[in-house]
Amino acid sequence: MFVLAVTDAAPLEIAMPSELADCLNKLTPLVNTTGPKRVPGLETPEEVHLYCVQQFLWSAGKVRWDDYNITKKDKDFVNDLLASVRMVAFTILSSFLC
């Protein structure tokens, strides 16, 4: 038996939240700089993207996190997942900034 599935997909265009874009635009130029403008821990564009996504994700203004039983262990798990796919996230977010 042979089954062939054909799908058709179209890209979905969504706007990047301004807070996320602002973070990326502010910090990305500081990569590989020296002096007082250098941000420790943000040595590559991928690290900047991960940092900004994490700041946006855990922002209290987006979701009332207090309404959920989210522990530090839960946050660490999600942050580790983000870090493990940071190259994918960097590629996707970079396409928004072009």
C-alpha positions as CSV (number, residue, x, y, z in Angstrom):
1,M,0.0,0.0,0.0
2,F,1.3,3.4,-0.9
3,V,0.0,6.6,0.5
4,L,0.9,10.0,-0.8
5,A,-0.1,13.2,1.0
6,V,0.2,16.5,-0.7
7,T,-0.1,19.7,1.2
8,D,0.0,23.3,0.3
9,A,1.2,25.9,2.7
10,A,1.5,29.6,2.5
11,P,3.7,31.7,4.8
12,L,1.8,33.5,7.4
13,E,3.0,37.1,7.9
14,I,2.8,38.3,11.5
15,A,4.2,41.5,12.9
16,M,7.0,41.3,15.5
17,P,6.0,42.9,18.8
18,S,7.5,46.3,19.1
19,E,9.1,45.5,22.5
20,L,10.9,42.6,21.0
21,A,12.0,44.5,17.9
22,D,13.2,47.4,20.2
23,C,15.3,45.0,22.3
24,L,16.9,43.4,19.2
25,N,17.6,46.8,17.5
26,K,19.1,48.2,20.7
27,L,21.3,45.3,21.6
28,T,22.4,43.7,18.3
29,P,24.7,46.7,17.4
30,L,26.5,46.3,20.7
31,V,27.8,42.8,19.8
32,N,31.5,42.7,19.4
33,T,31.9,46.2,20.8
34,T,34.4,47.2,23.5
35,G,34.2,49.7,26.3
36,P,31.3,50.8,28.4
37,K,28.7,49.9,25.8
38,R,29.6,46.2,25.8
39,V,27.0,44.0,27.3
40,P,28.6,41.0,29.1
41,G,27.1,37.7,28.1
42,L,25.8,39.0,24.8
43,E,28.8,38.2,22.6
44,T,26.9,37.0,19.5
45,P,23.7,38.0,17.6
46,E,22.2,34.6,18.7
47,E,22.8,35.4,22.4
48,V,21.1,38.8,21.9
49,H,18.1,37.2,20.2
50,L,17.8,34.6,23.0
51,Y,18.0,37.3,25.7
52,C,15.4,39.4,24.0
53,V,13.0,36.5,23.5
54,Q,13.4,35.5,27.2
55,Q,12.7,39.1,28.3
56,F,9.7,39.3,26.1
57,L,8.4,35.9,27.2
58,W,8.6,36.4,30.9
59,S,7.4,40.1,30.8
60,A,4.7,40.5,33.5
61,G,2.8,42.9,31.2
62,K,2.1,40.2,28.6
63,V,0.7,37.4,30.8
64,R,-0.3,37.5,34.5
65,W,2.2,34.8,35.4
66,D,1.1,35.0,39.1
67,D,-2.2,33.3,38.0
68,Y,-0.2,30.2,37.1
69,N,1.9,27.9,39.3
70,I,5.1,28.5,37.4
71,T,8.2,27.6,39.4
72,K,11.8,28.5,38.8
73,K,12.3,25.0,37.6
74,D,9.6,25.5,34.9
75,K,11.2,28.8,33.8
76,D,14.6,27.2,33.7
77,F,13.1,24.4,31.6
78,V,11.5,26.8,29.1
79,N,14.7,28.9,28.9
80,D,16.8,25.8,28.3
81,L,14.4,24.9,25.4
82,L,14.8,28.3,24.0
83,A,18.6,28.1,24.3
84,S,18.6,24.7,22.6
85,V,16.8,26.1,19.5
86,R,18.4,29.5,19.5
87,M,19.9,29.2,16.1
88,V,16.5,28.5,14.7
89,A,15.0,31.4,16.6
90,F,17.8,33.7,15.5
91,T,17.1,32.8,11.8
92,I,13.4,33.4,12.2
93,L,13.8,36.6,14.1
94,S,16.5,37.9,11.7
95,S,14.0,37.5,8.8
96,F,11.7,39.9,10.6
97,L,14.3,42.6,10.9
98,C,15.3,42.6,7.2
